[in-house]
Amino acid sequence: MFLSCGGLSWAMGEKRNLEHFNASATTTTSIKTIGNSSLKDIRDTFKSEFFELTLPLWKNAGVDWEHGGYLPHLDDNGVPTTTNKQLYYQGRLLWLYSYFYNKFDRDDYHLRAAKNGYDFLVENCVDENYDWYTEVTRDGKPVVKFYDIYASIYMILGLGEYYKASGNVEACDLAVKSAYRVTEIILSPTYQAQGHGPWYEPGTKRLGSWLHFLNALTPLLRYTEEPGIEKIARMCVRYMLKYHWQPDLGVAFEILQPDMTPHPKDMFIDKEELSFQNQARWVNNFHTMEAAWMIMEEALRVGNRKMFTAGLELGRVHLEKCWVKRGDTQGVIQFFRPDDPNPFEGRDICKPYVLKEILIMLLLAIEHTGESWAVEWFDKVYSYSYGKPVEWPYRDTLHQPRGVMFCYEIIERMIARNGKVSDFFDSE
């Protein structure tokens, strides 16, 4: 396995070699304002949010310097609400501190915080099969051993970024071995999609599994060349676009049957089956918004324009279909069943977490295509998000900090090109 740790570190939306795209030589499209805001105004909003709110929050609290790992669940006074450690969040924070170090000023505090987590997690939280525990006590004793596949996936994300920050080859090797183990589990005919969410029938295929896994593999593959992992990333994209995404229906189903087909509409026999059907035909718009930009991001890494366009179309269709306004609240419907006569009735709007996912998708679309629909939608979502503003969940360990960092980085690139569309779609 060839490993590369020198030079640039990954930033959202770059090429495989970690370089930025240049300005297009085939189009004169230049976007310097969106709605009533200039790109610099928008950039400054994200910059202020990140440096004045997000970065100080995680520098003042979150790291368990006494026992190792992280204590992210804090009350309004900054006191931990629990001292048990779920790996679902530990891997996210390992990634977060590593990414802070790699991309923002290389502050030694962030590297020490990342190492503090890495040492604790590797020593206490993984078994000989490369299965990561679901929950441990503050001092690292198992509470729940392996159960949550997303805990393993977020550890892969964190390990890859920590490898880049530290140069620790063992971290990269562990990320790769963990990725092969996750693949073995989620392709097993006995896997029930367990994790953060309900249990399903054995062999169930879940959209959330592919998109979260892809999100861990894309940055890892910018730091190491591993042909087997490349194929796993291709699999994740293909399963989402070929099977979960149903263009004729205009929806992507969250779960599929073991043969990768949607559950039938008339499957139920009794009340229990009816309850299952309500889940089986769900569309989860938090996941569709994430899947869209994660596919687009992977397409940028491998230079695949068709993949980028397909991911963008998945996101656009769901955004246009599922954005609603109820009183002062706007957003996409979290869950709905497209078969119902009134599929949005009684369904909640996604919490503000999802707005950052939508903004990432739209900024990537604007940066690389300049299409007017993406500009109009960004203005709508951004104006709603920051006009009030909405109550962002600043103590969130992933969506909020990741969203503001990625939006900030994309806008910075657009400003550096003087608003011109990138050359990603230029003819070869």
Summary of the structure (lengths in Angstrom):
residues: 428
radius of gyration: 20.9
end to end distance: 30.6
largest distance: 61.2
contacts: 1440
relative contact order: 0.13
helix: 52%
strand: 11%
